[in-house]
């Protein structure tokens, strides 16, 4: 485990939602990044959930 993984594990709780993606063509959702939608093959994919590691200012 690298230093970045160690720091991330300390800062991000295990129940963090992570990133969710959605195909804008068919509406399929998934959490693994794909070059194209596994359902319809479209390349129009957007992030619908995520988290920001930057501190609030």
Phi, psi and omega in degrees: 000129180277171181298322179296317178297320180296314179295317179299318179297327179285327186267330185252118180294157181297337181267012177299136184297327182079203184251135174239142181240152180223138174282126180283348180275308185247349178087004178295142178244148180201163183246358174261137178286127178238153175286335177214157182298130178290345181271311187240349179087001179292150176261004180271092183237135179233154176278128180249341176219157178180183177223157185241118182280354181283144178289151175290138178236000000 
